[in-house]
Amino acid sequence: MKEVTLVLQDGTEFRGKSFGYDKEVVGEVVFNTAMMGYPESLTDPSYAGQMLVMTYPLVGNYGVPPFSVGDNGIPDFMESDRIYAKALIVSDYSEKYSHWNAVESLGDWLRREQVPGVTGIDTRALTKVLREQGVMMGRIIFQNTPDHLDNPEYPDNTEEDYGAINWVERVSCKDIIRYNEGAGKKVVLVDCGVKANIIRCLVNRGCEVIRVPWNYDYTAMDFDGLFLANGPGDPDKCVEAVEVLRRQMSASRKPICGICMGNQLLAKAGGATIYKLKYGHRSHNQPVREIGTNRCYVTSQNHGYAVDGSTLGNDWRELFVNMNDGSNEGIRHQTNPWFSSQFHPEACSGPVDTEFMFDRFLKTL
């Protein structure tokens, strides 16, 4: 294992060993407090442009499942077609793995997909820095590589602005993709970086899913409901998506449901503003309460931006609120069947407490 140094934007350094692909990268360093789910997290397009720090110390002990695709065109065990995270940072990588569904080690998978993996870093100390200072850019440096000054691909700028890039545009599909064609209700899914399990949850409920690019004008299409998917980066960069959504909302009362980035885009279309969280919500254990009730749910989340609920238009209300920090976790329209959640109801791999959100959506179609 080669020696590796993680250099944060503020100059803080953490030293470790490489167990993935030996490549120097720059990305926004974020932490996830889940105890499992690294295959799903790494293939979640919402992590595009980010280095993922796992706070749970032991990672890799159950290996990696096969990258197989079902007859419906949806990956069986992953959330997309490849790894989207810039790098994986862990405290203790387990080289030996044991699981009935594993076909390779985490390290082998990272190397095959040319993604760096770093172990031996004090992730507890690293997380404390990110929690106190906020997420920041970082750079992975390999000690035993040629002089980086002679390497034009060397990422020497940790001050690159993650928020300046339209990550949704980078991860969204480029053409229309159909699933379960000819089935029941037609749902247009706006792909901002959609997780496979969102598509799976709709298909399993008998829907025909028409997956369109993030800025596609679907207003003239024939469909029963609109679904706004999750995705990476700053929603303020998705101006085209919001403009199309507003045209749809002004022309029709067709049901709309959003998840994560979809919640933020729906809120923006409703007049709200977005702000960046200090260190985001990335875990399997975020408690949210449904407004107007005493019902509290444990949710899976992955987002760095949030809706300012106080800026919603008069026709809108908050639907869920985060019980840890009071931030918005969903919105609803007062009269039209439009609602959303900031958390992930499909929660793969996490709690399934809120999968009823898909059932609520189908009842409105």
C-alpha positions as CSV (number, residue, x, y, z in Angstrom):
1,M,0.0,0.0,0.0
2,K,1.4,3.4,-1.0
3,E,1.4,6.2,1.5
4,V,-1.3,8.9,0.9
5,T,-1.9,12.3,2.3
6,L,-5.3,14.0,2.4
7,V,-4.9,17.8,2.4
8,L,-7.9,19.8,3.3
9,Q,-8.6,23.3,2.0
10,D,-7.6,24.8,5.3
11,G,-4.2,23.1,5.2
12,T,-5.0,20.3,7.6
13,E,-3.3,17.0,6.6
14,F,-4.2,13.4,7.3
15,R,-1.9,10.5,6.4
16,G,-3.0,7.0,5.4
17,K,-2.5,4.1,3.0
18,S,-3.9,3.5,-0.5
19,F,-6.2,0.4,-1.0
20,G,-7.9,1.6,-4.2
21,Y,-6.7,3.1,-7.4
22,D,-3.5,5.2,-7.2
23,K,-4.8,8.5,-8.6
24,E,-4.5,12.0,-7.2
25,V,-7.9,13.7,-7.1
26,V,-9.6,16.9,-5.8
27,G,-13.1,16.9,-4.4
28,E,-15.4,18.2,-1.7
29,V,-14.8,16.1,1.5
30,V,-18.0,14.9,3.1
31,F,-18.8,12.4,5.8
32,N,-21.5,9.7,6.1
33,T,-22.5,8.2,9.5
34,A,-24.1,5.0,8.1
35,M,-22.8,1.7,9.4
36,M,-23.3,-0.1,6.0
37,G,-24.2,0.6,2.4
38,Y,-20.9,1.5,0.8
39,P,-21.8,-0.2,-2.6
40,E,-25.0,1.8,-2.8
41,S,-23.4,5.1,-1.6
42,L,-20.5,4.9,-4.0
43,T,-22.8,4.3,-6.9
44,D,-25.2,7.1,-5.8
45,P,-24.8,9.9,-8.4
46,S,-25.5,12.4,-5.6
47,Y,-21.9,11.9,-4.5
48,A,-20.5,13.1,-7.8
49,G,-17.6,15.5,-7.2
50,Q,-17.2,14.4,-3.5
51,M,-14.8,12.4,-1.5
52,L,-16.8,10.1,0.8
53,V,-15.6,9.7,4.4
54,M,-17.2,6.7,6.3
55,T,-17.4,7.4,10.0
56,Y,-18.1,3.7,10.8
57,P,-14.6,2.4,11.4
58,L,-14.7,-1.1,9.7
59,V,-15.4,-0.9,6.0
60,G,-15.2,-3.6,3.3
61,N,-15.9,-6.7,5.5
62,Y,-18.9,-7.8,3.3
63,G,-17.3,-7.2,0.0
64,V,-19.1,-6.1,-3.2
65,P,-22.1,-7.6,-4.9
66,P,-22.2,-8.4,-8.6
67,F,-22.8,-5.6,-11.0
68,S,-25.8,-7.3,-12.7
69,V,-28.7,-5.7,-14.5
70,G,-32.3,-7.2,-14.3
71,D,-34.7,-7.8,-17.2
72,N,-36.2,-4.4,-16.5
73,G,-32.9,-2.7,-17.2
74,I,-32.4,-1.7,-13.6
75,P,-29.2,-2.6,-11.7
76,D,-29.9,-5.4,-9.2
77,F,-27.7,-4.3,-6.3
78,M,-26.2,-0.9,-7.3
79,E,-27.7,2.5,-7.6
80,S,-26.3,3.4,-11.0
81,D,-24.0,2.2,-13.7
82,R,-20.7,3.1,-12.0
83,I,-19.0,4.7,-9.0
84,Y,-19.6,8.4,-8.8
85,A,-17.7,9.4,-5.7
86,K,-14.3,10.9,-6.3
87,A,-12.7,8.8,-3.5
88,L,-13.5,6.7,-0.4
89,I,-11.8,7.4,2.9
90,V,-12.1,4.9,5.8
91,S,-10.4,4.2,9.1
92,D,-9.9,0.5,8.8
93,Y,-10.3,-1.3,5.5
94,S,-11.0,-5.0,5.7
95,E,-9.1,-6.9,3.0
96,K,-10.9,-10.2,3.8
97,Y,-14.6,-10.2,3.2
98,S,-17.5,-12.6,3.7
99,H,-21.0,-12.4,2.3
100,W,-23.3,-14.7,0.4
101,N,-23.7,-12.1,-2.4
102,A,-20.1,-10.9,-2.6
103,V,-18.0,-11.4,-5.8
104,E,-15.0,-9.2,-5.1
105,S,-13.3,-7.1,-2.5
106,L,-14.0,-3.4,-2.1
107,G,-10.4,-2.6,-3.0
108,D,-10.5,-4.7,-6.2
109,W,-13.7,-2.9,-7.2
110,L,-12.2,0.6,-6.6
111,R,-9.1,-0.3,-8.6
112,R,-11.2,-1.7,-11.4
113,E,-13.2,1.6,-11.6
114,Q,-10.1,3.7,-11.0
115,V,-11.3,5.3,-7.8
116,P,-8.9,6.1,-4.9
117,G,-9.4,4.4,-1.6
118,V,-7.6,5.5,1.6
119,T,-7.4,3.6,4.9
120,G,-5.6,4.3,8.2
121,I,-6.9,7.8,8.5
122,D,-8.3,9.0,11.8
123,T,-11.8,9.5,10.4
124,R,-13.0,10.5,13.9
125,A,-10.6,13.5,13.9
126,L,-11.4,14.2,10.2
127,T,-15.1,14.3,10.9
128,K,-14.7,16.6,13.8
129,V,-12.8,19.1,11.5
130,L,-15.6,18.9,8.9
131,R,-18.3,19.2,11.6
132,E,-16.7,22.2,13.2
133,Q,-15.4,24.0,10.1
134,G,-17.9,22.7,7.5
135,V,-17.3,20.6,4.4
136,M,-14.4,21.8,2.3
137,M,-12.4,20.9,-0.7
138,G,-9.6,18.3,-0.3
139,R,-6.8,16.8,-2.3
140,I,-5.3,13.3,-2.2
141,I,-1.5,13.2,-2.7
142,F,0.5,10.1,-3.3
143,Q,4.0,10.2,-1.7
144,N,5.8,8.0,-4.2
145,T,4.8,9.5,-7.5
146,P,6.8,11.6,-10.0
147,D,7.1,15.3,-9.3
148,H,3.5,16.6,-9.7
149,L,4.8,19.8,-11.2
150,D,5.7,17.8,-14.3
151,N,2.2,16.2,-14.4
152,P,-0.4,18.4,-16.1
153,E,-3.2,16.3,-14.7
154,Y,-2.1,16.8,-11.1
155,P,-5.0,18.4,-9.2
156,D,-3.1,21.1,-7.3
157,N,-6.1,23.3,-6.5
158,T,-8.0,22.4,-3.4
159,E,-9.9,25.7,-3.6
160,E,-11.9,24.6,-6.6
161,D,-15.5,25.6,-6.1
162,Y,-17.7,22.5,-5.9
163,G,-20.8,24.7,-5.9
164,A,-19.8,26.4,-9.1
165,I,-20.3,23.3,-11.2
166,N,-23.6,22.0,-12.5
167,W,-23.2,18.4,-11.3
168,V,-26.7,17.5,-12.3
169,E,-25.9,18.2,-15.9
170,R,-22.9,15.9,-15.6
171,V,-24.7,12.9,-14.2
172,S,-28.1,13.1,-15.9
173,C,-29.1,10.8,-18.8
174,K,-28.7,12.3,-22.2
175,D,-31.6,10.6,-23.9
176,I,-35.1,9.3,-22.9
177,I,-35.1,5.9,-21.3
178,R,-38.3,3.8,-20.8
179,Y,-38.9,1.2,-18.1
180,N,-41.9,-1.2,-17.9
181,E,-43.2,0.2,-21.2
182,G,-46.9,-0.4,-21.8
183,A,-47.7,-1.0,-18.1
184,G,-50.1,1.1,-16.0
185,K,-49.8,4.7,-15.1
186,K,-47.2,6.7,-17.0
187,V,-44.7,8.6,-14.8
188,V,-42.2,11.1,-16.2
189,L,-39.1,10.9,-14.1
190,V,-36.8,13.9,-14.3
191,D,-33.3,12.5,-14.0
192,C,-31.1,14.8,-11.9
193,G,-28.9,11.9,-10.8
194,V,-31.6,9.3,-10.0
195,K,-30.9,6.3,-7.8
196,A,-31.9,2.9,-9.3
197,N,-34.1,2.1,-6.4
198,I,-36.4,5.0,-7.1
199,I,-37.0,3.6,-10.5
200,R,-37.4,0.1,-9.0
201,C,-40.0,1.4,-6.5
202,L,-42.1,2.9,-9.3
203,V,-41.8,-0.1,-11.6
204,N,-42.7,-2.5,-8.8
205,R,-45.9,-0.5,-8.3
206,G,-46.9,-1.1,-11.9
207,C,-45.9,2.2,-13.3
208,E,-44.4,2.9,-16.8
209,V,-41.4,5.1,-16.1
210,I,-40.2,7.6,-18.8
211,R,-36.8,8.8,-17.7
212,V,-35.9,12.2,-19.2
213,P,-32.8,14.4,-19.0
214,W,-32.7,17.1,-16.2
215,N,-33.6,20.0,-18.5
216,Y,-35.9,18.2,-20.9
217,D,-39.2,19.9,-21.8
218,Y,-41.8,17.3,-20.9
219,T,-44.8,19.6,-20.8
220,A,-46.3,18.4,-24.0
221,M,-45.8,14.7,-23.2
222,D,-48.6,12.3,-22.4
223,F,-48.2,11.2,-18.8
224,D,-50.2,10.8,-15.5
225,G,-47.6,12.0,-13.0
226,L,-44.3,13.8,-12.7
227,F,-41.4,12.5,-10.5
228,L,-38.4,14.7,-9.6
229,A,-35.4,12.7,-8.7
230,N,-32.4,13.2,-6.5
231,G,-29.1,14.5,-7.7
232,P,-25.8,16.2,-6.7
233,G,-24.6,19.7,-6.2
234,D,-26.3,23.1,-6.0
235,P,-30.0,23.2,-7.1
236,D,-29.5,26.9,-8.0
237,K,-27.5,25.7,-11.0
238,C,-30.6,23.9,-12.4
239,V,-32.4,27.0,-13.7
240,E,-33.7,25.2,-16.9
241,A,-35.2,22.4,-14.8
242,V,-37.1,24.9,-12.6
243,E,-38.3,26.8,-15.6
244,V,-39.8,23.7,-17.2
245,L,-41.3,22.7,-13.9
246,R,-43.0,26.1,-13.5
247,R,-44.5,25.8,-17.0
248,Q,-45.9,22.4,-16.1
249,M,-47.4,23.7,-12.8
250,S,-49.0,26.6,-14.5
251,A,-50.6,24.5,-17.2
252,S,-51.7,21.4,-15.3
253,R,-52.6,20.0,-11.9
254,K,-51.1,16.6,-12.7
255,P,-49.5,15.0,-9.5
256,I,-45.9,15.9,-8.8
257,C,-43.6,14.1,-6.3
258,G,-39.9,14.9,-5.5
259,I,-37.1,13.4,-3.6
260,C,-34.0,15.2,-2.3
261,M,-32.9,17.4,-5.2
262,G,-36.5,17.0,-6.4
263,N,-37.7,18.6,-3.1
264,Q,-35.4,21.6,-3.7
265,L,-36.4,22.1,-7.3
266,L,-40.1,21.9,-6.4
267,A,-39.6,24.4,-3.6
268,K,-37.7,26.7,-6.0
269,A,-40.6,26.5,-8.4
270,G,-42.8,27.4,-5.5
271,G,-40.8,30.6,-4.8
272,A,-38.5,29.3,-2.0
273,T,-34.8,29.9,-1.7
274,I,-32.0,27.3,-1.0
275,Y,-29.0,27.5,1.3
276,K,-26.0,25.3,1.9
277,L,-25.8,23.3,5.1
278,K,-22.6,23.4,7.1
279,Y,-21.9,19.8,6.7
280,G,-25.0,18.3,5.2
281,H,-27.1,15.2,6.1
282,R,-25.6,11.9,5.0
283,S,-26.7,9.0,7.1
284,H,-29.3,6.3,7.8
285,N,-30.5,7.7,11.0
286,Q,-32.0,11.2,10.5
287,P,-35.2,11.7,12.5
288,V,-38.0,13.7,10.7
289,R,-41.5,14.6,11.9
290,E,-44.5,15.0,9.7
291,I,-45.9,18.4,10.3
292,G,-49.3,18.5,12.0
293,T,-48.7,15.0,13.6
294,N,-46.6,13.4,16.3
295,R,-45.3,10.8,13.8
296,C,-41.6,10.7,13.6
297,Y,-39.6,8.6,11.1
298,V,-36.0,7.4,10.8
299,T,-34.8,8.3,7.4
300,S,-31.8,7.9,5.0
301,Q,-30.4,11.1,3.6
302,N,-27.7,12.4,1.3
303,H,-27.7,16.2,0.7
304,G,-25.7,19.3,1.3
305,Y,-28.3,21.9,0.5
306,A,-31.7,22.6,2.1
307,V,-34.9,24.6,1.5
308,D,-35.6,27.7,3.5
309,G,-39.1,26.8,4.6
310,S,-39.9,30.4,5.6
311,T,-39.5,31.6,2.0
312,L,-42.2,29.2,0.5
313,G,-45.1,30.9,-1.3
314,N,-48.5,31.3,0.4
315,D,-49.9,28.2,-1.4
316,W,-47.2,26.0,0.1
317,R,-46.5,24.4,3.5
318,E,-43.7,22.4,5.0
319,L,-44.6,18.7,5.1
320,F,-41.7,17.3,7.2
321,V,-39.1,18.9,9.5
322,N,-35.7,17.5,10.7
323,M,-35.8,16.8,14.4
324,N,-32.0,17.4,14.8
325,D,-31.6,20.9,13.3
326,G,-35.1,22.0,12.4
327,S,-34.3,22.1,8.6
328,N,-36.9,21.5,6.0
329,E,-37.5,17.8,5.0
330,G,-40.4,18.2,2.6
331,I,-43.1,20.4,1.2
332,R,-46.7,20.2,0.0
333,H,-49.0,22.4,-2.0
334,Q,-52.2,23.5,-0.2
335,T,-54.6,22.4,-3.0
336,N,-52.8,20.6,-5.8
337,P,-51.4,17.1,-5.5
338,W,-47.7,18.3,-5.4
339,F,-45.5,17.1,-2.5
340,S,-41.9,16.1,-1.9
341,S,-39.4,14.8,0.7
342,Q,-35.8,15.8,1.3
343,F,-35.0,12.4,2.6
344,H,-34.9,9.1,0.6
345,P,-38.1,7.0,1.1
346,E,-36.6,4.2,-1.0
347,A,-33.7,4.2,1.4
348,C,-31.3,1.8,-0.2
349,S,-29.5,0.8,1.9
350,G,-31.3,2.2,4.9
351,P,-34.5,2.3,6.8
352,V,-37.7,1.7,4.8
353,D,-40.0,3.6,7.3
354,T,-41.1,6.1,4.7
355,E,-41.6,4.1,1.5
356,F,-45.2,5.0,1.8
357,M,-44.4,8.2,0.0
358,F,-44.5,6.2,-3.3
359,D,-47.9,4.8,-2.4
360,R,-49.2,8.3,-1.6
361,F,-47.9,9.4,-5.0
362,L,-49.6,6.5,-6.8
363,K,-53.0,7.3,-5.1
364,T,-52.9,10.8,-6.7
365,L,-52.4,9.5,-10.2
